[in-house]
Structures are given as C-alpha cells and as structure tokens.
Amino acid sequence: MGYLEPEFRALGIPFADKGARTDDYLAAMRAIWTEARPEHDGRFARFASVQAQPQPGAVPIVVGGHPAGAYRRAVESANGWYGFALDPDGTDRALAGLREAGARYERPPALGPLEISLTPRGPVDAVTAARFATLGVDRLIMQPHYSLDEAGVARYVTTIGETLIGRV
C-alpha cells in the first residue's frame, strides 16, 4: 500500500485515496483469483467477463501498518497482520488496535484467525521472544542490522538458531 506521499505523487495517484484504493484492489484481486468469470465494479478497478488463468485460489493476504484503517483492513480482508520494528509495548498497543477493530468490524469466517507476524526492534533473547508469544504474536521475522558484514550476519543467524529456534 505504501506510506510515503512522494511515491504516490510520482505515480500521479492521490495519497488521500490510498486506503480506499487498497480495499478496492484487494477485492478485485480476490475476484480474479477465485471466480470462474471474474467481475468487479469498484471505484478504482472495473472488469467483467474476463478469463484469468491460472487461478491460485485464496492467496494469503497480510496487511501491515498501525493506522486504524490498517487494523480494519486486516480484520475484514486479510489472513494476517504485520508490524515492523516493534518492541513488546508497541506490539501490545498494536494488538489492542486490532482487537478494537475486531470488535467493530466483521471478520469473514473463511479467513480464519488473524495471524500476527512482526519484525522486532532491537535484539531479541528468549525472554523477549516469550513475551511476544504471550502477547499473541504468531511469528517473529528476524532482521539483522543493516550495518553487519558477512561474518556479523553469520553470527546473528547462528545466535538466533541456538537461542530461539525451537526453544520459545
């Protein structure tokens, strides 16, 4: 979806429409992926009597972000929600926002439970990983710091493997 207004300006797309455009495009993609004769008549995408092959079926959709619209979109349209660079307190606030959205908006039963994934801010030890799990995080997506060289990345991956994988 994006969050930088200059990117939208460069494409000639109004930044203010990004949420509505994303909702419309998600509905259009689901039609193409799942309907025998896909049709969609939305504000930003329109088509009828098209053939789309192959049809992958229900492709998992993961929505990210912290605005209320992202939480609503995750509840109504996505299989998962993704948070980036969050500590446990920020994660707790985000999950509270998702719970609020879940109380306000209907979740289609076919989507199943909303899976929570995030890339944590800073180093993660077993205690911190367990705290994320207790909060309701299903998956941590680890990211080594960009400044690490090859040997540093190797140490990072080894440490994650030895201290977290299969232990939390």
C-alpha positions as CSV (number, residue, x, y, z in Angstrom):
1,M,0.0,0.0,0.0
2,G,2.8,2.4,0.8
3,Y,3.1,5.3,3.2
4,L,5.3,7.9,1.5
5,E,3.3,10.7,-0.2
6,P,6.1,11.5,-2.7
7,E,5.9,7.9,-4.1
8,F,2.2,8.5,-4.8
9,R,2.8,11.9,-6.3
10,A,5.5,10.4,-8.6
11,L,2.8,7.9,-9.9
12,G,0.1,10.6,-10.2
13,I,-2.1,8.9,-7.6
14,P,-3.8,10.9,-4.8
15,F,-2.3,10.0,-1.5
16,A,-5.6,10.6,0.2
17,D,-7.2,7.7,-1.7
18,K,-4.6,5.1,-0.8
19,G,-6.8,3.2,1.8
20,A,-9.9,3.1,-0.5
21,R,-7.7,2.1,-3.4
22,T,-6.1,-0.7,-1.5
23,D,-9.5,-2.0,-0.4
24,D,-10.8,-1.9,-4.0
25,Y,-7.7,-3.6,-5.4
26,L,-7.8,-6.4,-2.8
27,A,-11.5,-7.1,-3.8
28,A,-10.5,-7.1,-7.4
29,M,-7.6,-9.5,-6.9
30,R,-9.8,-11.9,-4.9
31,A,-12.3,-11.9,-7.7
32,I,-9.6,-12.7,-10.3
33,W,-8.0,-15.3,-8.1
34,T,-11.2,-17.2,-7.2
35,E,-14.2,-16.6,-9.6
36,A,-14.8,-18.6,-12.8
37,R,-15.9,-15.5,-14.7
38,P,-14.3,-12.7,-12.6
39,E,-16.2,-9.4,-12.3
40,H,-15.5,-6.4,-10.3
41,D,-17.1,-2.9,-10.3
42,G,-15.2,-0.8,-7.9
43,R,-14.2,2.8,-7.6
44,F,-10.7,2.2,-8.9
45,A,-10.9,-1.1,-10.8
46,R,-13.6,-2.4,-13.1
47,F,-13.8,-5.5,-15.2
48,A,-16.3,-8.1,-16.3
49,S,-16.3,-11.4,-18.4
50,V,-12.5,-11.8,-18.2
51,Q,-10.6,-15.0,-18.1
52,A,-7.8,-15.2,-15.6
53,Q,-5.5,-18.2,-15.6
54,P,-4.1,-19.7,-13.6
55,Q,-6.4,-19.0,-10.6
56,P,-4.4,-19.6,-7.5
57,G,-7.5,-19.6,-5.2
58,A,-7.4,-18.0,-1.8
59,V,-3.9,-16.3,-1.8
60,P,-3.0,-15.3,1.8
61,I,-3.0,-11.6,2.3
62,V,-1.0,-9.9,5.0
63,V,-1.7,-6.3,5.9
64,G,0.8,-4.1,7.8
65,G,0.7,-0.8,9.5
66,H,-0.6,1.0,12.6
67,P,-3.4,3.3,11.4
68,A,-7.0,2.4,12.3
69,G,-7.6,1.7,8.6
70,A,-4.9,-0.9,8.5
71,Y,-6.3,-2.7,11.5
72,R,-9.8,-2.6,9.9
73,R,-8.4,-3.9,6.6
74,A,-6.6,-6.7,8.4
75,V,-9.8,-7.8,10.3
76,E,-12.0,-7.6,7.2
77,S,-9.8,-8.7,4.4
78,A,-6.5,-10.3,5.5
79,N,-5.2,-13.6,6.7
80,G,-2.5,-11.8,8.7
81,W,-1.2,-8.5,10.1
82,Y,2.5,-7.5,10.1
83,G,4.2,-5.0,12.3
84,F,7.7,-3.7,11.7
85,A,10.3,-2.6,14.3
86,L,8.1,-3.1,17.3
87,D,9.1,-3.7,20.9
88,P,6.7,-5.5,23.2
89,D,5.0,-2.3,24.4
90,G,4.4,-1.2,20.8
91,T,3.2,-4.7,19.9
92,D,0.7,-4.6,22.8
93,R,-0.7,-1.2,21.6
94,A,-1.0,-2.6,18.0
95,L,-2.7,-5.7,19.2
96,A,-5.1,-3.6,21.2
97,G,-5.9,-1.7,18.0
98,L,-6.5,-5.0,16.2
99,R,-8.8,-6.1,19.0
100,E,-10.8,-2.8,18.8
101,A,-11.1,-3.3,15.0
102,G,-12.2,-6.9,15.6
103,A,-15.0,-5.7,17.9
104,R,-16.2,-3.1,15.3
105,Y,-15.9,-4.9,12.0
106,E,-16.9,-8.4,10.9
107,R,-14.3,-10.9,10.1
108,P,-15.2,-13.3,7.4
109,P,-15.1,-16.9,8.9
110,A,-13.3,-18.2,5.7
111,L,-10.3,-16.1,6.7
112,G,-9.8,-18.0,10.0
113,P,-7.9,-16.4,12.9
114,L,-5.8,-13.4,12.1
115,E,-2.1,-14.4,12.2
116,I,0.2,-11.9,13.8
117,S,3.8,-11.5,12.4
118,L,6.3,-8.9,13.3
119,T,9.9,-7.9,13.0
120,P,11.0,-6.9,16.5
121,R,13.0,-3.7,17.2
122,G,16.5,-4.4,18.6
123,P,18.0,-7.7,19.8
124,V,15.7,-10.5,20.9
125,D,16.5,-13.0,23.6
126,A,14.4,-16.0,24.7
127,V,12.7,-13.9,27.4
128,T,11.7,-11.2,24.9
129,A,10.5,-13.8,22.4
130,A,8.4,-15.4,25.0
131,R,6.8,-12.1,25.9
132,F,5.9,-11.5,22.2
133,A,4.3,-15.0,22.2
134,T,2.4,-14.3,25.4
135,L,1.1,-11.1,23.7
136,G,-0.3,-13.2,20.9
137,V,2.4,-12.9,18.2
138,D,2.4,-16.0,16.0
139,R,5.7,-15.3,14.1
140,L,8.8,-13.2,14.6
141,I,10.6,-12.2,11.4
142,M,14.2,-11.6,12.4
143,Q,16.2,-9.0,10.6
144,P,19.9,-8.5,11.2
145,H,21.1,-4.9,11.5
146,Y,21.9,-3.4,8.1
147,S,25.5,-2.5,9.3
148,L,26.6,-6.1,9.8
149,D,29.2,-7.5,7.5
150,E,29.0,-11.1,6.3
151,A,30.6,-12.5,9.4
152,G,28.2,-10.5,11.6
153,V,25.2,-11.8,9.7
154,A,26.5,-15.4,10.1
155,R,26.9,-14.8,13.9
156,Y,23.4,-13.3,14.1
157,V,21.8,-16.2,12.3
158,T,23.8,-18.7,14.4
159,T,22.7,-16.9,17.7
160,I,19.1,-16.9,16.6
161,G,19.3,-20.6,15.8
162,E,20.9,-21.5,19.0
163,T,18.9,-19.4,21.4
164,L,15.4,-19.1,19.8
165,I,14.5,-21.6,17.2
166,G,12.6,-24.4,18.8
167,R,13.1,-23.0,22.3
168,V,10.3,-20.5,22.6
